[in-house]
Amino acid sequence: MFQARNGTQIFGLPGNNGLSVPAVAPENPDSGREVTERLPQLLELYARNHFVEGSTEATIKFYRKEVGLFLKFLESLGHSMVPGEVSRDDVLNHLADLKERGRRPRTIRTRRQAVLSFFDWAKEWGKVEKNPVDGIKAPKVPKRPKPFLKRESFLKLLDLCPINTFLGARRQTMLFVLLGSGMRLNELRHLTLDDLDWDGSRVRVVYGKGQKQRWAPFPKQAQVPMLRYLDLRTDDLPSLWVTEERKRMGYDGFGQDIRRLMERAGIIGEIEDAVHIFRRTFAVTAVDAGVPRELTESMAGWSDTRMLKHYIADYEDDQGKAIESFQENDPLGRWLDL
């Protein structure tokens, strides 16, 4: 819960990772004493700023977690926790500690980027004179293509979702919507009943990244389980997704639900990003089926073409298409005229 300097509660956001937030007395201009803002309080203000600017709950949770872990490291060393007293050595020591504890380069890179963004904002707001992360290079991350959802894996998931039950119908609908529309988790979460356009076989995405609205496909394969799911509901909530207790599903509920399904289906290598794997698979299967790339990017809500290019390159490598094409065309044999 955010609090103003006078202690008034403003609104709630996800927790602060167990950081100690010292009480701050109201400023008194007649006392002659300056109140020093500490890092945990600054992180609260940073999260509040993200909230006001319209950042998603996932973005706010990301910065709370990543920056919060850096602050916990400083706290464990007895740091003053004064923003302006964080040095480059403090950041280097934290990143070195992560490496010594066996954290992957990607994790270290992510932590550095989060702390960099936090102090960039603090500098812009006049909380610090310089960013202690400046000059610290991010570690190189080995490029490892992320997996795509295989057809047999998807069918295994569907087998675990009997359409004649509330949970089964909801889960089956969710799986088809994810795979057939390429929605992000936060976009899926905010769908309402009014966002469904049955006649146009499309669904309105109101809470797109960057607050951009768009229309995404409402695949025909999702429509029958959606009808069963809606028929089994006994509530009048506007939200599209509700729990068995007929309450709106929380943000974490979606990922946990699908991750549990994947674990039950024995899909080992695809659990790490249980929801985003559907988005990647949507993109490459759309292009593979002949949908123009620019239309695929529009439906998925991408304004940058690089992401789709990465996905397609990874997919073609995963499918062995480059090697297959090389072998079929035999450029070396043609060059040698053999």
N, C-alpha and C positions, 0 to 999 in steps of 0.2 A: 504494500500500500504506500503510495507516495504521500509525503507530508510536506506542507509548506514550512518555512522557517519558524512560524509560530506554533507548529505542531498540528495544524489543521489537516485532516485527511482529505486528499483530493480524489484519487481513484486508484484502483488496484491493477497490478500487472504481475506477471510471474515472479517468483521469489528471488532472493539475492544471493543464492549459493552459500548461505551460511556466513557471509561476511559480517564483521562487527561494524555496525553503523553507530558511532558515538552520538549521543544527544547533543544538539547544538542549541544554545540559548538564543533568544531573539536578539538581533543587533540593537544596541542602545547607543545612539550617537553621542549621548552625554557621558558615557562610561569611560571614554578614552581608550577602550580595548577593542581591538579588531578581531572578529570571529574568523578563524581559519577553516576553510572548507576542506574536508578530507576526501580521499579518493572514493570510498564507498558512496558518499553522498553525491559526488560528481557522476558516478555511474548511474545513480538513480535519475539524475537530471538528464543525462545522455539518453537513457531509455525513454524518459518522458518526452524528450524532443523527437525521438523516432516515432513515438505513438502519435504525437500531434501532427507530424508530417505525413502520417498515413502508412507507415511501415507495417508490414504484416506481423502477426504474432510470432511467426517463425523467425523473422529477422530480429525482433526484440529479444526473443529467447536465445538466439545465437550470440548476440553481443553480450547479454547478461552472463552467459556461460563462459565464453572465451575470455572476455576481459575480467570477469569475476575470478577465474582461476589464476590469472596473472596477479590480481590484487591479493588473493589468498597466499600466493607464493611470497609476495612482499611482506605481508602480515606475519608469516611464519619466521621471517628473518628479523622481525622487530623494526621494520621500516617505519618512518614517521607517518607515512600515508598522506603526506602533503603533496598535492599534484606537482608543484614546481620543483620538488626535490627528487623526483624520479629521474635517474640518469640512464645514459646509454648502457653503462655497465650493468644496471639492474635488469634491463631487457635482455642483454647478452647472457647474463647468468641464468635467467629463466629459460631461454631457448636452449642453452647448453644443458641445463638440468633435464629438460624434456628429452634431449638426445641421449644423455647418459642413462635415462630410464627406459630407453628402447622405443621411444615414440617414433612413428614413421615420419619421413620428410614432409608428407602432405599435412600431417597434424601440426608440425612445427610451423610450416608455411601459413596455415590457417590462423594459428594463434598470433603470429607476427602481424598478419594483415588486420586482424581484429583490433589489436592494440594500436597499430598505426592509425587506423581510422578513428579510434577513440581519442587519441591525442591530437590528431588533425582537427577534430571538432573542438577539443578543449582549447587549442591554440586560437582557433577562429573566434571562440567566445571570450578570449582574454583570460582564461584560467591558467595557462602556462605560456611562457615566452617562446619555448621551442619544443619540438617533438623529439623525444628521446629515441624514437625508432629510426629517425632519419639517418641514412648512411649504413644501416644494417641490411644487408642483402638477404633476400629470401632463399632458402635452400632449394636446390634443383630437385624436382620431383620426377621420378621415373614415370614415363607415360605407360599406363596400363589400361588397355581398352576395357571399359565396363561391359558387363554381360547384357544380353538381350533376353527377353522372355521367349522361351521356345514353345511351340504349339502344344507339344505333349505336356509341358509343365502347366500351361493354362488350363488344359482339359482336366488335369489332376485337381486343380483348384476348384473348378466347376463341380466336380464330383463330390466335393466336400460341402456344397451349398445346395441342399434340397430346396426346390422352389416352393414346396408346399408348407414351409415353415417361415416364420417372420424373419429370423436371422438368416436363413438360407436365401430367401428372396432378396433381402437387403444386400447381402454380400455378393450375390450373383449379379445384381444390378450394378453395384459399385465396380465390380471387376470389368464388366462390359463397358461402362461409361469411361473408366480410366483408359482402357486399351483402345476404345473407339474414338476418344476425343483428345487424348494427350494432355489432360488437365493437370495442373500442379495440385499438390495436396491442399493448400490454402484455398484455391479456387473451388475445388470439390466440396470442401467443408462449408463454404458460404452459400451454396446453392439453395434456392427456395423453390417451393412448388410452382410459383409464378414464372420461374425461369425456364420451365419446360415448354417448348413449342412443338406440340405433337404433330400438327399439320405440316410444319416445315422440317420435321426431324432434326431439330437443332436445339441447343440449350444456350441460354444467355449467361456469359461469364461476367459478373459485375465487378468482382474483386480481383481483377487481373493484376499482374505485376506492373508496378508503376501506376496503379489505379486506372488502367486502360480497360474499357469494356470491349467485348467482342462476342461473336457467335461461334460456338464450337459444335461439331457433329453430335447428334443424339442418335447413335447407331440403332438400326432396327433390331439388332440382336439384344439390345438392352430394354426394348420397350415391353416385351411380354413379362419378363421378371419384374420390371418397374410396375406394371399394372397389378401383378400379384402382391408385391410389397405394399403398394398404396392401399390395396383392398384389405390387407391384414392390419393396417394401422387403425387405431381407435382413438385418435386425437385430432385436435384442430390446430396444431402448431404450423406456422408458415414454413419452418425449416424442412428441407427435403429429407435430411437424414436424422433419425431419432433412435434412441436406445430402446431396449426391451421395456424399460420403465416409462417409455414415451416422454423422454426428455431429449433436448437437443444434444447431439453428439459433440464431445469436446475435441479439440485439435489433436491431442495425442491418441484419441480413440481410433482414428482411421488407420494410422500407421501400425498400431499395435494389433488391430483386428486382422489386417492383411498379413502382417508378419507371422502371426500365429497360424494362419491358414497355410503359409508357405512352409512353416516348420512341420505342420501335420502332413503336408504333401511330400515332405522329404526333398524339397528344392533347396539344396545346400548352398550353392554358390550365388544365389540370387537374393539372399535375405538382407544383405547389408543396406541396400537402399530399396526397401520393399515397395515403395510407391513410385519413385522416380523411374524405375525400370520400365514401367508401363508407358511413360512419356517418351522415352527413347525408342521403345519398340513401336509405338504409334507412328513416330516420325519416319522411321526407316521402312516400315511396311507400307505407309502411304506413298512414299516416293517409289518404292519397288513396284507398287501396283499401277504406277503411271500418273499419280497426282502431281501436278507441277510443283516444283519446290517452293515457289513464292506463295502458292496457295496453302501448302502445308505449313509454312512459317506463319502465315496469317492466322490459320485456325489454331495453331499452338501458342500464338501470342508472342512470337519472337520478332524483335526489331533488328536483330543482328544476325546476319546469315552464317556467321562462323560456327555457331553451335550445331546447326543442322549438318554442315559440312563435316564436322568432327564425328557426328553420329553415323553418317553414311560411310565415312572412311573406316570407322571401327566395325561397322556391320559387314562391309564387303570383305574386310580382313577376317572377321569371325566366320563368314560363310566360305572363305577360300576362293572368292570370285576372281580376285586379281590373278592368282596362280592358275586357276582354271582357264581364264581368258588367255593368259600367256601361253599355256600349253596348247590350246586349241589353235591359236594363230601362229605359233612356232616362228617368232621373228628371227631367231638365230638361224633356223633352217632355211628361211627365205633369203636371208642375207648371204648365206653360203651357197644358196641355190642347190640345196640337197633335197 
